[in-house]
Amino acid sequence: MAIETNIWIYWFFCAIATVLVIFNRKFADTLLSPDLNSPQKDQNYKISLILGWVFTLLASAIYILFTAKKETGSYELTDLIGFSFFNGVLEQFMFIFWFLVGCYLAQKKFAKHSMVIFVFGYIGYFLYSGLIHPLFWFQVLPDHEPFMPMAFILPLMSIFWMWLFWRYRAVVAISIMHIVIDFLTVGHLHFPWFESIQLI
């Protein structure tokens, strides 16, 4: 595969985070919403899931339409599929890890109120995501000029991702969303699929 060595190294650290989350899942569950079995769970889950998909696909579409490519990458389709799967799963667990760190700090130091814990969890995720994208992903992905409003769109999307995890433990659902957005956006950088519809 043509996936860069730096990305494999990053995934190694993501895999460590994945193992930590999985082997500490019982403790992690104590940091999450206590309302898992509420009477409205199924209906509210469906609404949250739909909103998660809407914002995932919306973010993907806006990225494709407005991200200015300066070069086209060299991935083959098999590379893209492998990248999307491994990154969609492993990086999502890294996101979850830092979300749980924020939840733990809030529960330990500041408050027992569940929504306050969620907010601190999201801050933990946001700080990590806000650093890893400019410091790492912008360096290893094909040269491109990011569409600045994505700095607001992606956090909005990720609120629904973290809500689905925190409220419903929907790890599989948000991992699939991550796989899809990676396939579409990284595919845009490596293939000419969407160039005819680009607005920039």
Secondary structure as GFF3:
##gff-version 3
##sequence-region A 1 200
A	DSSP	alpha_helix	5	23	.	.	.	ID=ss1
A	DSSP	alpha_helix	25	29	.	.	.	ID=ss2
A	DSSP	alpha_helix	41	66	.	.	.	ID=ss3
A	DSSP	beta_strand	68	69	.	.	.	ID=ss4
A	DSSP	alpha_helix	77	105	.	.	.	ID=ss5
A	DSSP	pi_helix	106	110	.	.	.	ID=ss6
A	DSSP	alpha_helix	114	132	.	.	.	ID=ss7
A	DSSP	pi_helix	133	137	.	.	.	ID=ss8
A	DSSP	alpha_helix	138	140	.	.	.	ID=ss9
A	DSSP	beta_strand	144	145	.	.	.	ID=ss10
A	DSSP	alpha_helix	150	168	.	.	.	ID=ss11
A	DSSP	alpha_helix	171	190	.	.	.	ID=ss12
A	DSSP	three_ten_helix	195	197	.	.	.	ID=ss13
###
